[in-house]
Amino acid sequence: MEAKKIPEDEAYDPMRKWLEEYGKPKVAKANRARFLKFLKWSKKTPKELVDQFDQKEARNLILRYQTDLMKKYKANTVRSLVNSVRAFYASRCETVRGLKRKIVKAESARGQHVFSTADLKKMFHIANTRDKAILACGCSLGWGSSAFLDMNRDYFEKLVKRARSQNEEFITFEWIRPKTQNEIFGILTPCALDSLERYLEKTQDNPSPKLWNGITSDTLTDILRKLAKEANVVVTGSVSWHLLRKWLMQTLTNANIDVYGTKLMIGKGIPITDKTYLQTLKKKTFEKVKSIYAFHLSLVAYSNGNHKADRLAEVVRLLFTTAKDQGLLRKVDPNTLSEMEVIIKKANGETEEKKQDED
């Protein structure tokens, strides 16, 4: 049997039908290779596995397979190989029970850099229009590369226009994570909206339906590495796109965002039984993200003296609005906000005379 080919006989029909359920050829191909390895080890055909299915026997077979794999492979590889077998059973028979605490635990990646918010602010500051949009959206959404590259240009262009038409600094939307079919509660922050709007304007003649036309998963990683190098970020390990997902999850956790809210934002699974009791989760998560944005999630470097005054003014406005919504202020005078914007601009050396000269 060749490593990645499925025999034509009927004994392999259950395997073919299972793989057809995957929308992405790349995912189907990976599962095909993993499952063929299991078939070679078990000396069974997919049809035999289905016809002879028994909960106890299937569980024991999977655990014996895992034991043999651990003699040759690392934990994360073993998990991938075993999970393909479990996915086949779940599709063609039923979920094999009693494995949750017996499957080898995933090991955290070692030797990887851990981005700080200061790192990302430096990188954002020196990035061009495209890379600003990619970095800001990556930090705002925390999506894996496959989901990120599937972003539809027309849909996200409409999101930006809707936010602007309603004078909203943030905008939320519903999404499905392609890899796992988990629900995602997406939130585009002011930084992401602003950067995305500029990118869309600059690439308005692009006919591709994909938002990030011509970008691959390798390109995303290359962009992060390039920005880190040009921003003089001292990295302590390897750099990959997945680090933005880890940064967002850690940042939300440190800011006391509910664990379920964090999972919902980045597309991690939440048990259906728990979702029943979380009807107000999205609203609470959104309000919390807005309140922590300025000091935890914004990529605008407020402290380096080169930031744009209008962006800092937006933060001041956001802080006042948040304080008002939480009942910390009885009244916010619009004139006060305008006066503060003038003070901020003067602190940055921006005067009416300078502005006219620039115009």
C-alpha positions, -999 to +999 in steps of 0.1 A: +000+000+000+014+034-010+017+060+017-009+084+005-032+065-019-065+048-011-071+014-027-100+014-051-119-016-036-152-012-016-134-020+017-121+015+017-154+033+009-160+043+046-127+061+045-134+079+013-168+091+026-152+103+058-125+123+040-152+139+018-165+157+049-134+179+050-139+211+031-102+217+027-081+193+005-051+200+027-069+188+058-083+157+040-048+149+027-033+150+062-060+129+077-057+104+049-020+099+055-025+095+092-053+071+089-035+049+064-007+046+090-033+033+115-047+008+090-012-006+083-006-010+120-040-026+128-041-048+096-077-039+091-097-022+064-120+007+070-150-015+063-139-041+089-135-013+115-171-002+108-186-037+106-169-049+137-173-018+157-176-022+195-171+006+220-148-013+243-127-030+215-123+003+196-112+021+227-086-006+235-074-006+199-068+031+199-050+030+233-027+001+220-020+021+189-011+052+210+013+031+232+032+019+201+033+054+186+048+069+218+079+046+213+087+065+181+071+099+181+067+130+203+035+137+221+020+162+197+026+139+167+010+110+186-021+131+194-025+141+157-022+104+146-046+092+172-071+120+167-075+111+130-085+076+141-110+090+166-124+113+139-130+084+115-149+065+142-170+096+151-179+100+114-186+064+103-196+048+136-199+068+168-177+087+191-154+064+210-160+071+247-137+069+277-106+084+260-107+120+272-083+115+301-062+087+284-050+104+252-015+118+256-015+155+265-001+181+240+032+195+248+038+233+247+060+244+219+095+251+233+120+276+221+095+301+208+095+338+213+067+353+234+055+386+220+049+414+245+025+443+237+056+465+235+071+443+208+040+445+187+037+482+191+072+487+178+065+464+149+032+481+141+048+515+142+074+507+114+050+485+092+037+496+058+000+498+050-005+461+042+016+448+071-001+472+096-035+457+085-023+421+088-007+427+122-036+447+136-062+422+124-041+393+136-038+407+171-075+417+171-089+383+160-062+358+171-071+335+143-049+307+129-033+312+095-059+291+076-089+310+089-071+343+086-062+337+049-099+327+042-111+362+051-135+374+024-127+409+011-163+419+003-175+409+038-149+427+058-151+457+036-188+459+045-179+455+082-156+485+080-182+506+061-209+497+086-187+506+116-179+540+100-216+547+090-226+541+127-196+560+141-186+528+160-150+524+171-154+486+174-175+462+154-184+426+161-194+397+138-202+360+138-178+335+122-171+298+120-136+284+124-131+262+093-107+238+109-130+228+138-164+244+129-163+261+163-182+294+166-162+326+167-173+359+181-151+383+161-142+417+174-124+443+152-107+469+174-102+506+165-066+498+155-077+469+133-106+489+117-084+519+109-056+498+094-080+476+075-097+506+061-065+521+048-054+488+033-088+484+015-085+519+001-050+512-012-060+479-028-094+488-041-085+477-076-077+442-064-102+418-081-095+389-058-123+377-035-097+370-008-088+399+015-051+390+017-046+382-020-013+365-027-005+358+009+003+323+022+008+309+057+046+311+052+042+347+041+024+356+074+053+342+094+079+360+072+060+393+077+063+389+115+100+380+113+107+409+091+088+434+113+105+421+144+139+425+128+132+460+114+117+472+147+148+459+166+128+435+187+151+412+206+136+377+200+143+349+224+132+320+201+115+311+169+088+334+155+056+321+139+021+334+131+006+313+159+023+335+184-003+363+178-030+338+188-011+330+220-005+367+227-042+375+224-053+346+246-027+355+272-035+392+271-073+386+275-066+362+304-044+387+321-070+414+317-095+391+335-117+383+305-138+353+313-123+320+300-154+313+280-153+347+264-116+342+255-124+309+239-153+323+220-132+351+206-104+329+192-126+300+182-118+274+208-145+249+216-170+254+244-192+224+254-228+227+243-239+221+279-220+251+290-232+274+262-268+269+275-258+290+306-239+317+287-266+335+268-251+370+277-215+359+271-210+379+239-223+411+253-203+409+285-171+399+266-176+428+241-180+454+269-150+441+287-128+442+256-138+478+250-129+487+285-094+471+284-085+480+248-066+513+253-041+498+278-040+461+268-049+456+231-040+488+213-009+487+190-005+524+187+027+534+205+015+563+227+048+568+245+073+572+217+064+608+208+057+599+171+021+588+175-008+605+157-026+629+180-060+620+167-055+583+177-046+593+212-076+616+213-097+586+204-083+568+234-092+597+257-127+598+242-130+560+248-119+563+284-144+590+291-172+571+274-164+539+293-163+558+326-197+574+318-212+540+308-201+525+341-216+554+361-183+568+372-191+602+357-224+619+360-218+641+330-192+643+302-190+677+287-183+674+249-163+707+252-140+690+277-132+663+251-125+689+225-102+709+248-083+677+257-078+670+220-063+705+215-040+699+245-028+666+231-021+681+197-001+709+213+019+684+233+028+667+200+039+700+185+009+702+162-005+737+157-030+752+134-002+770+115+017+737+111-015+719+100-021+746+073+014+743+060+011+705+057-022+710+038 
